[in-house]
Amino acid sequence: MTADDAALLEELREMWMAHDSPPADLVATMIAAVAAAGLDDEWEVLVLMRDSADGPAAPVRGLGTSRILYFTAAEGWSLDAELDEGQVRGQLVDFDGDLGSVEVVVETTDGQRWVTPLDEVGFFALRAEPTGSLRFTVRHGDHAASSRWVEL
């Protein structure tokens, strides 16, 4: 997306918010509708809670090339991931299940895909250099939770 595209989208968003904004209770209504339909049992979203690219650079020695992403799931567990020089590694935290049955999937919008299991304490590591946008999916049994696409 170019700077002109982003500016146009922002202008359109402002226009719609000013002239036809969503109802104040839209979010609450949608959450209630999803809960009533039981869809949360079939589909979960990992919510990006913190992205190191959004904050100030840490005052450390070195080139500081790593990017750290923190996701949470509705069930209460979280996924911490670090992308650094050809490696993606992280940990699944506060998961109340068999960690040996969990897989982490990293995929990009251009079709690259990497899958790795967790070790006995929830860590994972894989050799990968994702480009463009990526998302994480945590699969355990018949359940899966995916993040939204994150621009690298």
C-alpha angles and dihedrals in degrees: 000000000000127000089253091054091050092049091050092049091049091050091050091048091052091048093052093045091051098043106027110012119178118262114273092241096047096108094047091046093051092048090051092048093051092046091049092050092050091233093137088072091059103036131031132178125216104222117216104234100172136009118189089214089067095058136062117285114268114250097243136130119261134040096304095220099153124104121204124204127188119198130181130200129213089246090066102255124114140208120219115194134182124196113199134155101326097329134098113194137159149127139261107226131199094005113160099207146064105307090198090067095053125099128190116212123197115192138169132213090248093061104265112141135181127182127193137169124230124249122236094281097042102264124139135183133178138170107247140134104200117192134194111009126349140186135195126225123192112202124192120164110315092339129091133178121195132190124226116261112283119204113229 
